[in-house]
Amino acid sequence: MQAVWYTRTGPAREVLQFGQRPLPEPAPGEVRVRLEASGVNPADTYRRAGTSYANEWPLIIPNSDGAGLVEALGEGAPAALLGQRVWLYNAQRGRPFGTAAEFTCVPVENVIELPEGIGTETGACLGIPAMTAHRCLFADGPVTGLRVLVSGGGGAVGNYAVQLARWGGAAWVGATASGGWKAEDSQAAGAEAVYDYRAPDCAARILTATGGVDRIVEVDVAGNLALWSEVVALNGSVIGYASRGGPSPAIPVSAVLMRKNVNLRGVVLNSAPAAARRQAMEDINAWLRAGLRLHRIAATFPLAETAAAHEAVESGTKRGTVVVLPNR
């Protein structure tokens, strides 16, 4: 099969190789998927660059998310999966061979049917972004009737979080963004109000609108600490999935977490409870089937240009998810 791989970490154009690799065979409990689309997420570029992880295997095929057709079953895999269109995640999490290839093998619990009418390019966007959004929203229970604020509503995770909060029955859904298309996409996703997090009156405006936010999906725990600590409501939750503003912020434990009874939770998808991840997949499919949704594909690249796809993610200007097309 054609694939892209690396044997050392570094800049995409220096370390990514394109060529032929052996066709993978599904192990017991696995399926082999003929990939039609591969999603590229920031975490994939961090792993390849070596900025967050050491090289975990001698040879790695990057990218975790994807979508395609199940074409082979390992021992014990359900026969009903054969021939199904599926979307998948965690192909390259705890495993060396991801979705930057024509085929990949993953455990059956990492795949789910791709609903009718949803294209495989869209399916490749769902893994890390939509499942992370789901975990952040629902790890502390339903959002029905709650006031939800999504930090970074224009980002891939944030945009899905706004939509899923609406689907989940939140009473109020707001977002923060830096303006421009990020604010526009937050509103298109269903945010009632979008706030410029850099504005000096941002916290005051959020508090005026809500009286305090019950659940905050946070893209930068450290960088936005002053804002979320002010607007979070009594007995509220702040769930962070990134902290680019600093890995070790000075959290106001007594003044905020204890006096307000606030729960501060971190989320990394691949180490979240397996049952929660499966529930996320099932809920995302229910959400997809319930109506038209906003899916943003920033750009598509043929498999041979995976390095350019990684660079597009690293540029920091992408509008949605970058997708690699293995059959081009």
C-alpha positions, 0 to 999 in steps of 0.5 A, spaced: 500 500 500 502 507 499 503 510 505 507 516 509 511 515 515 517 517 519 523 514 523 525 520 526 521 526 529 522 533 526 520 538 521 514 535 516 518 536 509 525 533 513 522 527 516 516 524 512 517 519 507 512 517 502 512 510 498 510 503 499 509 499 505 506 492 507 499 491 507 497 491 514 493 484 517 488 485 522 489 482 529 484 479 533 478 484 535 481 488 529 478 491 522 482 493 516 479 499 513 480 502 506 481 509 508 478 514 503 480 520 508 485 522 513 484 527 518 490 531 521 490 534 528 495 539 531 496 533 536 499 529 530 504 534 528 506 535 535 508 527 535 511 528 528 515 534 530 517 531 537 515 537 541 510 533 546 512 526 545 519 522 544 519 517 538 514 511 540 516 506 535 522 505 530 517 507 524 510 511 525 505 512 520 502 519 522 494 521 523 489 518 528 483 520 525 480 517 518 474 514 514 473 509 509 470 502 508 471 496 512 474 490 508 477 485 512 476 482 519 480 480 524 478 474 529 472 475 533 470 482 529 463 482 528 461 480 521 456 486 520 462 490 520 464 488 513 463 492 508 460 498 512 462 505 511 465 507 518 469 513 521 474 512 526 479 515 531 486 513 535 489 509 529 495 512 531 495 512 539 498 507 543 499 504 536 504 505 530 500 505 524 495 511 523 491 513 517 496 517 512 496 510 508 491 507 503 489 502 509 489 501 517 487 496 522 484 498 528 480 495 534 473 494 533 471 499 538 475 505 535 470 504 529 463 506 528 458 506 522 458 513 518 451 515 517 448 515 511 449 522 507 455 524 511 461 524 506 468 520 508 472 527 508 467 529 514 467 523 517 475 524 518 474 530 521 470 527 527 475 523 531 479 528 535 475 534 534 468 532 535 469 527 541 474 531 545 468 537 544 463 531 547 468 529 553 469 536 555 461 538 555 459 531 558 464 529 562 460 532 568 453 530 566 448 533 561 448 540 559 440 540 559 438 547 562 445 549 563 449 556 561 455 553 557 461 558 554 466 555 549 472 558 549 475 558 542 468 557 538 472 558 531 477 552 532 475 545 530 474 543 537 470 549 539 466 549 533 463 542 535 462 544 542 458 549 540 453 545 536 453 539 541 451 544 547 445 546 543 444 539 541 444 537 548 439 542 551 443 547 554 439 553 556 445 558 553 451 557 549 456 563 548 463 563 545 469 567 545 473 568 539 478 573 536 473 576 531 473 575 524 471 568 521 472 565 528 466 569 530 462 568 524 463 561 525 462 561 532 455 564 530 454 559 525 455 553 529 449 556 534 452 561 539 448 566 542 453 571 543 460 571 541 465 575 546 472 578 544 476 574 550 481 580 549 476 586 550 477 589 557 470 588 559 469 581 556 468 578 563 463 583 565 459 582 559 459 575 560 456 575 567 451 580 565 448 576 560 449 569 564 450 571 571 455 566 571 457 560 567 455 553 569 460 549 564 466 552 560 470 548 555 476 551 555 482 551 549 487 555 554 487 553 561 493 558 563 492 563 558 485 564 559 485 563 567 483 570 569 477 570 564 474 563 566 476 564 574 471 570 574 465 568 570 465 561 572 458 560 576 458 557 583 458 549 583 460 550 575 465 546 571 471 548 567 474 543 562 480 544 559 483 540 553 489 545 552 493 550 555 498 553 550 499 559 555 503 555 559 503 548 562 503 550 569 499 556 571 498 558 578 490 556 579 487 560 584 485 554 588 482 557 595 479 563 591 475 560 586 476 552 586 474 551 593 470 557 595 465 557 588 466 549 589 468 549 582 471 543 578 477 543 574 478 538 569 483 536 564 481 532 558 486 528 553 481 524 548 486 517 548 486 516 555 479 518 557 475 512 559 473 507 554 466 507 555 466 515 555 469 514 548 464 509 545 458 514 548 461 520 544 461 516 538 454 514 539 452 521 541 455 524 535 452 519 530 445 521 533 447 528 533 449 527 525 442 524 524 438 529 527 439 535 522 444 539 518 450 540 521 456 545 520 463 541 518 469 545 516 474 542 512 480 547 511 483 544 505 485 537 502 491 534 500 493 528 496 497 522 500 503 524 497 503 531 500 502 529 507 507 534 509 504 540 506 498 538 510 502 538 516 504 544 515 497 547 514 495 545 521 502 548 524 501 555 520 495 556 525 491 559 520 486 553 518 479 554 518 476 547 520 480 540 519 485 539 514 484 532 510 489 528 507 486 523 501 489 517 501 486 515 494 489 521 490 
